[in-house]
């Protein structure tokens, strides 16, 4: 299913530039072998920067940071996932009250999840893009939200929820690909691998 990605992994050793165990799992399921290095960058939106541009830029900065700290011949995969509501970026909650604010805002609403994916080799971007998935939340009350926050799951996730975990109860339906919401759009990654290979 991911033929171009598999070909890329045969030609170049891949590195996943992410701390996310969810991305690690999704990439493992494609059948490619890779190393994982956690990037260390600041993730701040620039003034007037559009949310989708932000996701792609941060993904690139992560991959470039990792590329400078590993064998330059390797291809580094950088990713960044954001939640966008009313054209505004919702990042990871800074604390529990912030998680409550985010989840209350999302309740009963549609939002968009965007994951930027960038491939870097020799410190240079060789392919990049992003994927969008629309997510429709159920109406959820403050007690349900509080119980979910108390689980600790929302605290390291964009939009303060994990669709693949306990946060699944929040979601009515999605339009688009689930792996994009989780954090690694694999068909997009396969397409980008083809660009690198010029296939």
mmCIF file of the C-alpha atoms, coordinates in Angstrom:
data_MODEL
# 
_entry.id   MODEL 
# 
loop_
_atom_site.group_PDB 
_atom_site.id 
_atom_site.type_symbol 
_atom_site.label_atom_id 
_atom_site.label_alt_id 
_atom_site.label_comp_id 
_atom_site.label_asym_id 
_atom_site.label_entity_id 
_atom_site.label_seq_id 
_atom_site.pdbx_PDB_ins_code 
_atom_site.Cartn_x 
_atom_site.Cartn_y 
_atom_site.Cartn_z 
_atom_site.occupancy 
_atom_site.B_iso_or_equiv 
_atom_site.pdbx_formal_charge 
_atom_site.auth_seq_id 
_atom_site.auth_comp_id 
_atom_site.auth_asym_id 
_atom_site.auth_atom_id 
_atom_site.pdbx_PDB_model_num 
ATOM 1   C CA . UNK A 1 1   ? 0.000   0.000  0.000  1.00 0.00 ? 1   UNK A CA 1 
ATOM 2   C CA . UNK A 1 2   ? 2.907   2.347  0.720  1.00 0.00 ? 2   UNK A CA 1 
ATOM 3   C CA . UNK A 1 3   ? 5.136   1.308  -2.170 1.00 0.00 ? 3   UNK A CA 1 
ATOM 4   C CA . UNK A 1 4   ? 6.934   4.623  -2.630 1.00 0.00 ? 4   UNK A CA 1 
ATOM 5   C CA . UNK A 1 5   ? 7.639   4.910  1.081  1.00 0.00 ? 5   UNK A CA 1 
ATOM 6   C CA . UNK A 1 6   ? 9.018   1.366  1.123  1.00 0.00 ? 6   UNK A CA 1 
ATOM 7   C CA . UNK A 1 7   ? 11.240  2.190  -1.858 1.00 0.00 ? 7   UNK A CA 1 
ATOM 8   C CA . UNK A 1 8   ? 12.461  5.322  -0.100 1.00 0.00 ? 8   UNK A CA 1 
ATOM 9   C CA . UNK A 1 9   ? 13.321  3.281  2.988  1.00 0.00 ? 9   UNK A CA 1 
ATOM 10  C CA . UNK A 1 10  ? 15.291  0.851  0.821  1.00 0.00 ? 10  UNK A CA 1 
ATOM 11  C CA . UNK A 1 11  ? 17.360  3.690  -0.634 1.00 0.00 ? 11  UNK A CA 1 
ATOM 12  C CA . UNK A 1 12  ? 17.805  5.837  2.474  1.00 0.00 ? 12  UNK A CA 1 
ATOM 13  C CA . UNK A 1 13  ? 17.719  5.095  6.175  1.00 0.00 ? 13  UNK A CA 1 
ATOM 14  C CA . UNK A 1 14  ? 14.667  6.883  7.596  1.00 0.00 ? 14  UNK A CA 1 
ATOM 15  C CA . UNK A 1 15  ? 14.510  8.867  10.818 1.00 0.00 ? 15  UNK A CA 1 
ATOM 16  C CA . UNK A 1 16  ? 11.255  9.912  12.461 1.00 0.00 ? 16  UNK A CA 1 
ATOM 17  C CA . UNK A 1 17  ? 11.776  13.309 14.053 1.00 0.00 ? 17  UNK A CA 1 
ATOM 18  C CA . UNK A 1 18  ? 9.078   13.066 16.705 1.00 0.00 ? 18  UNK A CA 1 
ATOM 19  C CA . UNK A 1 19  ? 8.585   12.096 20.334 1.00 0.00 ? 19  UNK A CA 1 
ATOM 20  C CA . UNK A 1 20  ? 5.062   10.807 19.621 1.00 0.00 ? 20  UNK A CA 1 
ATOM 21  C CA . UNK A 1 21  ? 4.482   7.098  20.310 1.00 0.00 ? 21  UNK A CA 1 
ATOM 22  C CA . UNK A 1 22  ? 1.393   7.353  18.122 1.00 0.00 ? 22  UNK A CA 1 
ATOM 23  C CA . UNK A 1 23  ? 3.432   8.437  15.094 1.00 0.00 ? 23  UNK A CA 1 
ATOM 24  C CA . UNK A 1 24  ? 5.966   5.728  15.906 1.00 0.00 ? 24  UNK A CA 1 
ATOM 25  C CA . UNK A 1 25  ? 3.201   3.121  15.808 1.00 0.00 ? 25  UNK A CA 1 
ATOM 26  C CA . UNK A 1 26  ? 1.607   4.437  12.618 1.00 0.00 ? 26  UNK A CA 1 
ATOM 27  C CA . UNK A 1 27  ? 4.939   4.500  10.786 1.00 0.00 ? 27  UNK A CA 1 
ATOM 28  C CA . UNK A 1 28  ? 5.812   1.009  12.055 1.00 0.00 ? 28  UNK A CA 1 
ATOM 29  C CA . UNK A 1 29  ? 2.555   -0.279 10.588 1.00 0.00 ? 29  UNK A CA 1 
ATOM 30  C CA . UNK A 1 30  ? 3.725   0.677  7.085  1.00 0.00 ? 30  UNK A CA 1 
ATOM 31  C CA . UNK A 1 31  ? 6.477   -1.941 7.312  1.00 0.00 ? 31  UNK A CA 1 
ATOM 32  C CA . UNK A 1 32  ? 9.462   0.422  6.991  1.00 0.00 ? 32  UNK A CA 1 
ATOM 33  C CA . UNK A 1 33  ? 12.403  0.424  9.375  1.00 0.00 ? 33  UNK A CA 1 
ATOM 34  C CA . UNK A 1 34  ? 13.440  3.710  10.938 1.00 0.00 ? 34  UNK A CA 1 
ATOM 35  C CA . UNK A 1 35  ? 15.111  5.368  13.879 1.00 0.00 ? 35  UNK A CA 1 
ATOM 36  C CA . UNK A 1 36  ? 13.449  7.926  16.103 1.00 0.00 ? 36  UNK A CA 1 
ATOM 37  C CA . UNK A 1 37  ? 15.045  11.136 17.353 1.00 0.00 ? 37  UNK A CA 1 
ATOM 38  C CA . UNK A 1 38  ? 13.168  13.692 19.446 1.00 0.00 ? 38  UNK A CA 1 
ATOM 39  C CA . UNK A 1 39  ? 13.573  17.225 18.069 1.00 0.00 ? 39  UNK A CA 1 
ATOM 40  C CA . UNK A 1 40  ? 14.162  20.203 20.324 1.00 0.00 ? 40  UNK A CA 1 
ATOM 41  C CA . UNK A 1 41  ? 12.608  23.332 18.833 1.00 0.00 ? 41  UNK A CA 1 
ATOM 42  C CA . UNK A 1 42  ? 10.315  26.139 19.946 1.00 0.00 ? 42  UNK A CA 1 
ATOM 43  C CA . UNK A 1 43  ? 6.820   25.833 18.523 1.00 0.00 ? 43  UNK A CA 1 
ATOM 44  C CA . UNK A 1 44  ? 5.489   29.373 18.410 1.00 0.00 ? 44  UNK A CA 1 
ATOM 45  C CA . UNK A 1 45  ? 3.220   30.860 15.781 1.00 0.00 ? 45  UNK A CA 1 
ATOM 46  C CA . UNK A 1 46  ? 4.566   33.918 13.991 1.00 0.00 ? 46  UNK A CA 1 
ATOM 47  C CA . UNK A 1 47  ? 2.450   37.079 13.735 1.00 0.00 ? 47  UNK A CA 1 
ATOM 48  C CA . UNK A 1 48  ? -0.148  36.749 10.956 1.00 0.00 ? 48  UNK A CA 1 
ATOM 49  C CA . UNK A 1 49  ? 1.011   33.185 10.165 1.00 0.00 ? 49  UNK A CA 1 
ATOM 50  C CA . UNK A 1 50  ? -1.796  31.021 8.809  1.00 0.00 ? 50  UNK A CA 1 
ATOM 51  C CA . UNK A 1 51  ? -2.441  27.836 10.815 1.00 0.00 ? 51  UNK A CA 1 
ATOM 52  C CA . UNK A 1 52  ? -1.735  25.383 7.996  1.00 0.00 ? 52  UNK A CA 1 
ATOM 53  C CA . UNK A 1 53  ? 1.472   27.198 7.088  1.00 0.00 ? 53  UNK A CA 1 
ATOM 54  C CA . UNK A 1 54  ? 2.469   27.012 10.747 1.00 0.00 ? 54  UNK A CA 1 
ATOM 55  C CA . UNK A 1 55  ? 2.008   23.210 10.831 1.00 0.00 ? 55  UNK A CA 1 
ATOM 56  C CA . UNK A 1 56  ? 4.141   22.729 7.734  1.00 0.00 ? 56  UNK A CA 1 
ATOM 57  C CA . UNK A 1 57  ? 6.835   25.142 8.948  1.00 0.00 ? 57  UNK A CA 1 
ATOM 58  C CA . UNK A 1 58  ? 7.131   23.487 12.358 1.00 0.00 ? 58  UNK A CA 1 
ATOM 59  C CA . UNK A 1 59  ? 7.281   20.039 10.752 1.00 0.00 ? 59  UNK A CA 1 
ATOM 60  C CA . UNK A 1 60  ? 10.144  21.290 8.609  1.00 0.00 ? 60  UNK A CA 1 
ATOM 61  C CA . UNK A 1 61  ? 11.994  22.857 11.522 1.00 0.00 ? 61  UNK A CA 1 
ATOM 62  C CA . UNK A 1 62  ? 11.735  19.598 13.464 1.00 0.00 ? 62  UNK A CA 1 
ATOM 63  C CA . UNK A 1 63  ? 13.107  17.600 10.533 1.00 0.00 ? 63  UNK A CA 1 
ATOM 64  C CA . UNK A 1 64  ? 15.948  20.044 9.865  1.00 0.00 ? 64  UNK A CA 1 
ATOM 65  C CA . UNK A 1 65  ? 16.913  20.061 13.565 1.00 0.00 ? 65  UNK A CA 1 
ATOM 66  C CA . UNK A 1 66  ? 17.120  16.258 13.528 1.00 0.00 ? 66  UNK A CA 1 
ATOM 67  C CA . UNK A 1 67  ? 18.941  16.176 10.179 1.00 0.00 ? 67  UNK A CA 1 
ATOM 68  C CA . UNK A 1 68  ? 21.743  18.295 11.611 1.00 0.00 ? 68  UNK A CA 1 
ATOM 69  C CA . UNK A 1 69  ? 22.191  15.728 14.383 1.00 0.00 ? 69  UNK A CA 1 
ATOM 70  C CA . UNK A 1 70  ? 22.322  12.534 12.363 1.00 0.00 ? 70  UNK A CA 1 
ATOM 71  C CA . UNK A 1 71  ? 23.892  11.086 9.229  1.00 0.00 ? 71  UNK A CA 1 
ATOM 72  C CA . UNK A 1 72  ? 23.228  13.626 6.481  1.00 0.00 ? 72  UNK A CA 1 
ATOM 73  C CA . UNK A 1 73  ? 22.377  10.889 3.986  1.00 0.00 ? 73  UNK A CA 1 
ATOM 74  C CA . UNK A 1 74  ? 19.370  9.849  6.000  1.00 0.00 ? 74  UNK A CA 1 
ATOM 75  C CA . UNK A 1 75  ? 15.891  11.121 5.190  1.00 0.00 ? 75  UNK A CA 1 
ATOM 76  C CA . UNK A 1 76  ? 14.200  12.683 8.193  1.00 0.00 ? 76  UNK A CA 1 
ATOM 77  C CA . UNK A 1 77  ? 10.423  12.780 8.554  1.00 0.00 ? 77  UNK A CA 1 
ATOM 78  C CA . UNK A 1 78  ? 9.116   15.786 10.453 1.00 0.00 ? 78  UNK A CA 1 
ATOM 79  C CA . UNK A 1 79  ? 5.457   16.164 11.458 1.00 0.00 ? 79  UNK A CA 1 
ATOM 80  C CA . UNK A 1 80  ? 3.289   18.645 13.271 1.00 0.00 ? 80  UNK A CA 1 
ATOM 81  C CA . UNK A 1 81  ? -0.418  18.286 14.029 1.00 0.00 ? 81  UNK A CA 1 
ATOM 82  C CA . UNK A 1 82  ? -2.687  21.187 14.879 1.00 0.00 ? 82  UNK A CA 1 
ATOM 83  C CA . UNK A 1 83  ? -6.381  21.747 15.521 1.00 0.00 ? 83  UNK A CA 1 
ATOM 84  C CA . UNK A 1 84  ? -8.090  24.697 13.841 1.00 0.00 ? 84  UNK A CA 1 
ATOM 85  C CA . UNK A 1 85  ? -11.424 26.130 15.015 1.00 0.00 ? 85  UNK A CA 1 
ATOM 86  C CA . UNK A 1 86  ? -12.889 29.219 13.349 1.00 0.00 ? 86  UNK A CA 1 
ATOM 87  C CA . UNK A 1 87  ? -9.559  29.734 11.539 1.00 0.00 ? 87  UNK A CA 1 
ATOM 88  C CA . UNK A 1 88  ? -7.742  29.906 14.871 1.00 0.00 ? 88  UNK A CA 1 
ATOM 89  C CA . UNK A 1 89  ? -4.994  27.554 15.993 1.00 0.00 ? 89  UNK A CA 1 
ATOM 90  C CA . UNK A 1 90  ? -5.668  25.448 19.084 1.00 0.00 ? 90  UNK A CA 1 
ATOM 91  C CA . UNK A 1 91  ? -2.435  23.955 20.371 1.00 0.00 ? 91  UNK A CA 1 
ATOM 92  C CA . UNK A 1 92  ? -1.686  21.649 23.267 1.00 0.00 ? 92  UNK A CA 1 
ATOM 93  C CA . UNK A 1 93  ? -3.201  22.796 26.566 1.00 0.00 ? 93  UNK A CA 1 
ATOM 94  C CA . UNK A 1 94  ? -0.802  24.533 28.924 1.00 0.00 ? 94  UNK A CA 1 
ATOM 95  C CA . UNK A 1 95  ? -2.713  23.370 32.008 1.00 0.00 ? 95  UNK A CA 1 
ATOM 96  C CA . UNK A 1 96  ? -6.023  21.796 33.044 1.00 0.00 ? 96  UNK A CA 1 
ATOM 97  C CA . UNK A 1 97  ? -8.069  25.026 32.873 1.00 0.00 ? 97  UNK A CA 1 
ATOM 98  C CA . UNK A 1 98  ? -6.749  25.540 29.339 1.00 0.00 ? 98  UNK A CA 1 
ATOM 99  C CA . UNK A 1 99  ? -7.775  21.982 28.431 1.00 0.00 ? 99  UNK A CA 1 
ATOM 100 C CA . UNK A 1 100 ? -11.261 22.727 29.777 1.00 0.00 ? 100 UNK A CA 1 
ATOM 101 C CA . UNK A 1 101 ? -11.424 25.912 27.699 1.00 0.00 ? 101 UNK A CA 1 
ATOM 102 C CA . UNK A 1 102 ? -10.351 24.118 24.512 1.00 0.00 ? 102 UNK A CA 1 
ATOM 103 C CA . UNK A 1 103 ? -12.685 21.130 24.896 1.00 0.00 ? 103 UNK A CA 1 
ATOM 104 C CA . UNK A 1 104 ? -15.627 23.349 25.826 1.00 0.00 ? 104 UNK A CA 1 
ATOM 105 C CA . UNK A 1 105 ? -15.020 25.406 22.688 1.00 0.00 ? 105 UNK A CA 1 
ATOM 106 C CA . UNK A 1 106 ? -14.928 22.236 20.548 1.00 0.00 ? 106 UNK A CA 1 
ATOM 107 C CA . UNK A 1 107 ? -18.081 20.685 22.059 1.00 0.00 ? 107 UNK A CA 1 
ATOM 108 C CA . UNK A 1 108 ? -20.839 20.292 19.471 1.00 0.00 ? 108 UNK A CA 1 
ATOM 109 C CA . UNK A 1 109 ? -18.709 21.931 16.783 1.00 0.00 ? 109 UNK A CA 1 
ATOM 110 C CA . UNK A 1 110 ? -16.787 21.018 13.650 1.00 0.00 ? 110 UNK A CA 1 
ATOM 111 C CA . UNK A 1 111 ? -13.052 21.659 13.580 1.00 0.00 ? 111 UNK A CA 1 
ATOM 112 C CA . UNK A 1 112 ? -10.202 20.789 11.242 1.00 0.00 ? 112 UNK A CA 1 
ATOM 113 C CA . UNK A 1 113 ? -7.125  18.749 12.072 1.00 0.00 ? 113 UNK A CA 1 
ATOM 114 C CA . UNK A 1 114 ? -4.078  19.570 9.972  1.00 0.00 ? 114 UNK A CA 1 
ATOM 115 C CA . UNK A 1 115 ? -0.860  17.568 9.950  1.00 0.00 ? 115 UNK A CA 1 
ATOM 116 C CA . UNK A 1 116 ? 2.142   19.026 8.197  1.00 0.00 ? 116 UNK A CA 1 
ATOM 117 C CA . UNK A 1 117 ? 4.704   16.503 6.910  1.00 0.00 ? 117 UNK A CA 1 
ATOM 118 C CA . UNK A 1 118 ? 8.179   17.438 5.691  1.00 0.00 ? 118 UNK A CA 1 
ATOM 119 C CA . UNK A 1 119 ? 11.021  15.253 4.408  1.00 0.00 ? 119 UNK A CA 1 
ATOM 120 C CA . UNK A 1 120 ? 14.561  16.542 4.854  1.00 0.00 ? 120 UNK A CA 1 
ATOM 121 C CA . UNK A 1 121 ? 17.888  15.249 3.553  1.00 0.00 ? 121 UNK A CA 1 
ATOM 122 C CA . UNK A 1 122 ? 21.300  16.862 4.078  1.00 0.00 ? 122 UNK A CA 1 
ATOM 123 C CA . UNK A 1 123 ? 19.613  19.596 6.093  1.00 0.00 ? 123 UNK A CA 1 
ATOM 124 C CA . UNK A 1 124 ? 17.388  20.658 3.182  1.00 0.00 ? 124 UNK A CA 1 
ATOM 125 C CA . UNK A 1 125 ? 13.660  20.191 2.620  1.00 0.00 ? 125 UNK A CA 1 
ATOM 126 C CA . UNK A 1 126 ? 13.124  17.760 -0.262 1.00 0.00 ? 126 UNK A CA 1 
ATOM 127 C CA . UNK A 1 127 ? 9.325   17.380 -0.065 1.00 0.00 ? 127 UNK A CA 1 
ATOM 128 C CA . UNK A 1 128 ? 6.546   18.847 2.048  1.00 0.00 ? 128 UNK A CA 1 
ATOM 129 C CA . UNK A 1 129 ? 2.789   19.106 2.361  1.00 0.00 ? 129 UNK A CA 1 
ATOM 130 C CA . UNK A 1 130 ? -0.137  18.886 4.735  1.00 0.00 ? 130 UNK A CA 1 
ATOM 131 C CA . UNK A 1 131 ? -3.392  16.984 5.045  1.00 0.00 ? 131 UNK A CA 1 
ATOM 132 C CA . UNK A 1 132 ? -6.737  18.095 6.451  1.00 0.00 ? 132 UNK A CA 1 
ATOM 133 C CA . UNK A 1 133 ? -9.470  16.122 8.217  1.00 0.00 ? 133 UNK A CA 1 
ATOM 134 C CA . UNK A 1 134 ? -12.752 17.575 9.463  1.00 0.00 ? 134 UNK A CA 1 
ATOM 135 C CA . UNK A 1 135 ? -13.781 16.359 12.914 1.00 0.00 ? 135 UNK A CA 1 
ATOM 136 C CA . UNK A 1 136 ? -17.297 16.735 14.331 1.00 0.00 ? 136 UNK A CA 1 
ATOM 137 C CA . UNK A 1 137 ? -17.617 16.712 18.129 1.00 0.00 ? 137 UNK A CA 1 
ATOM 138 C CA . UNK A 1 138 ? -20.572 15.504 20.136 1.00 0.00 ? 138 UNK A CA 1 
ATOM 139 C CA . UNK A 1 139 ? -22.185 17.868 22.614 1.00 0.00 ? 139 UNK A CA 1 
ATOM 140 C CA . UNK A 1 140 ? -20.377 17.074 25.846 1.00 0.00 ? 140 UNK A CA 1 
ATOM 141 C CA . UNK A 1 141 ? -21.011 18.505 29.292 1.00 0.00 ? 141 UNK A CA 1 
ATOM 142 C CA . UNK A 1 142 ? -18.528 19.996 31.718 1.00 0.00 ? 142 UNK A CA 1 
ATOM 143 C CA . UNK A 1 143 ? -18.617 16.940 33.993 1.00 0.00 ? 143 UNK A CA 1 
ATOM 144 C CA . UNK A 1 144 ? -17.682 14.635 31.109 1.00 0.00 ? 144 UNK A CA 1 
ATOM 145 C CA . UNK A 1 145 ? -14.914 16.997 30.101 1.00 0.00 ? 145 UNK A CA 1 
ATOM 146 C CA . UNK A 1 146 ? -13.623 17.242 33.667 1.00 0.00 ? 146 UNK A CA 1 
ATOM 147 C CA . UNK A 1 147 ? -13.528 13.449 34.018 1.00 0.00 ? 147 UNK A CA 1 
ATOM 148 C CA . UNK A 1 148 ? -11.603 13.213 30.760 1.00 0.00 ? 148 UNK A CA 1 
ATOM 149 C CA . UNK A 1 149 ? -9.129  15.887 31.826 1.00 0.00 ? 149 UNK A CA 1 
ATOM 150 C CA . UNK A 1 150 ? -8.608  14.070 35.129 1.00 0.00 ? 150 UNK A CA 1 
ATOM 151 C CA . UNK A 1 151 ? -7.404  11.049 33.114 1.00 0.00 ? 151 UNK A CA 1 
ATOM 152 C CA . UNK A 1 152 ? -4.406  13.120 31.992 1.00 0.00 ? 152 UNK A CA 1 
ATOM 153 C CA . UNK A 1 153 ? -4.810  12.117 28.339 1.00 0.00 ? 153 UNK A CA 1 
ATOM 154 C CA . UNK A 1 154 ? -5.555  15.604 26.939 1.00 0.00 ? 154 UNK A CA 1 
ATOM 155 C CA . UNK A 1 155 ? -2.452  17.299 28.255 1.00 0.00 ? 155 UNK A CA 1 
ATOM 156 C CA . UNK A 1 156 ? 0.056   16.441 25.499 1.00 0.00 ? 156 UNK A CA 1 
ATOM 157 C CA . UNK A 1 157 ? -2.281  16.553 22.525 1.00 0.00 ? 157 UNK A CA 1 
ATOM 158 C CA . UNK A 1 158 ? -3.253  19.256 20.051 1.00 0.00 ? 158 UNK A CA 1 
ATOM 159 C CA . UNK A 1 159 ? -6.853  20.212 20.703 1.00 0.00 ? 159 UNK A CA 1 
ATOM 160 C CA . UNK A 1 160 ? -6.650  18.509 24.113 1.00 0.00 ? 160 UNK A CA 1 
ATOM 161 C CA . UNK A 1 161 ? -7.963  15.132 22.952 1.00 0.00 ? 161 UNK A CA 1 
ATOM 162 C CA . UNK A 1 162 ? -6.817  11.801 21.576 1.00 0.00 ? 162 UNK A CA 1 
ATOM 163 C CA . UNK A 1 163 ? -9.288  10.295 19.114 1.00 0.00 ? 163 UNK A CA 1 
ATOM 164 C CA . UNK A 1 164 ? -7.577  6.903  19.309 1.00 0.00 ? 164 UNK A CA 1 
ATOM 165 C CA . UNK A 1 165 ? -7.770  6.806  23.122 1.00 0.00 ? 165 UNK A CA 1 
ATOM 166 C CA . UNK A 1 166 ? -10.296 7.664  25.781 1.00 0.00 ? 166 UNK A CA 1 
ATOM 167 C CA . UNK A 1 167 ? -11.138 10.845 23.883 1.00 0.00 ? 167 UNK A CA 1 
ATOM 168 C CA . UNK A 1 168 ? -12.950 8.850  21.227 1.00 0.00 ? 168 UNK A CA 1 
ATOM 169 C CA . UNK A 1 169 ? -16.245 9.486  23.024 1.00 0.00 ? 169 UNK A CA 1 
ATOM 170 C CA . UNK A 1 170 ? -15.971 13.173 22.119 1.00 0.00 ? 170 UNK A CA 1 
ATOM 171 C CA . UNK A 1 171 ? -16.129 12.538 18.367 1.00 0.00 ? 171 UNK A CA 1 
ATOM 172 C CA . UNK A 1 172 ? -19.347 12.023 16.433 1.00 0.00 ? 172 UNK A CA 1 
ATOM 173 C CA . UNK A 1 173 ? -17.693 11.490 13.047 1.00 0.00 ? 173 UNK A CA 1 
ATOM 174 C CA . UNK A 1 174 ? -14.830 12.553 10.820 1.00 0.00 ? 174 UNK A CA 1 
ATOM 175 C CA . UNK A 1 175 ? -14.527 13.450 7.155  1.00 0.00 ? 175 UNK A CA 1 
ATOM 176 C CA . UNK A 1 176 ? -11.063 12.471 6.021  1.00 0.00 ? 176 UNK A CA 1 
ATOM 177 C CA . UNK A 1 177 ? -8.414  10.052 7.244  1.00 0.00 ? 177 UNK A CA 1 
ATOM 178 C CA . UNK A 1 178 ? -8.151  8.912  10.832 1.00 0.00 ? 178 UNK A CA 1 
ATOM 179 C CA . UNK A 1 179 ? -4.354  8.541  10.779 1.00 0.00 ? 179 UNK A CA 1 
ATOM 180 C CA . UNK A 1 180 ? -4.114  12.251 9.983  1.00 0.00 ? 180 UNK A CA 1 
ATOM 181 C CA . UNK A 1 181 ? -6.044  13.062 13.164 1.00 0.00 ? 181 UNK A CA 1 
ATOM 182 C CA . UNK A 1 182 ? -3.766  10.736 15.146 1.00 0.00 ? 182 UNK A CA 1 
ATOM 183 C CA . UNK A 1 183 ? -0.727  12.529 13.739 1.00 0.00 ? 183 UNK A CA 1 
ATOM 184 C CA . UNK A 1 184 ? 0.772   10.822 10.660 1.00 0.00 ? 184 UNK A CA 1 
ATOM 185 C CA . UNK A 1 185 ? -1.072  10.926 7.302  1.00 0.00 ? 185 UNK A CA 1 
ATOM 186 C CA . UNK A 1 186 ? 0.558   7.919  5.684  1.00 0.00 ? 186 UNK A CA 1 
ATOM 187 C CA . UNK A 1 187 ? -0.838  8.326  2.166  1.00 0.00 ? 187 UNK A CA 1 
ATOM 188 C CA . UNK A 1 188 ? 0.542   11.868 2.119  1.00 0.00 ? 188 UNK A CA 1 
ATOM 189 C CA . UNK A 1 189 ? 3.868   10.537 3.393  1.00 0.00 ? 189 UNK A CA 1 
ATOM 190 C CA . UNK A 1 190 ? 3.865   7.966  0.591  1.00 0.00 ? 190 UNK A CA 1 
ATOM 191 C CA . UNK A 1 191 ? 3.158   10.709 -1.945 1.00 0.00 ? 191 UNK A CA 1 
ATOM 192 C CA . UNK A 1 192 ? 6.026   12.810 -0.595 1.00 0.00 ? 192 UNK A CA 1 
ATOM 193 C CA . UNK A 1 193 ? 8.330   9.781  -0.764 1.00 0.00 ? 193 UNK A CA 1 
ATOM 194 C CA . UNK A 1 194 ? 7.474   9.547  -4.455 1.00 0.00 ? 194 UNK A CA 1 
ATOM 195 C CA . UNK A 1 195 ? 8.477   13.172 -4.952 1.00 0.00 ? 195 UNK A CA 1 
ATOM 196 C CA . UNK A 1 196 ? 11.851  12.505 -3.370 1.00 0.00 ? 196 UNK A CA 1 
ATOM 197 C CA . UNK A 1 197 ? 12.360  9.486  -5.611 1.00 0.00 ? 197 UNK A CA 1 
ATOM 198 C CA . UNK A 1 198 ? 10.941  11.421 -8.611 1.00 0.00 ? 198 UNK A CA 1 
ATOM 199 C CA . UNK A 1 199 ? 8.401   8.684  -9.257 1.00 0.00 ? 199 UNK A CA 1 
# 
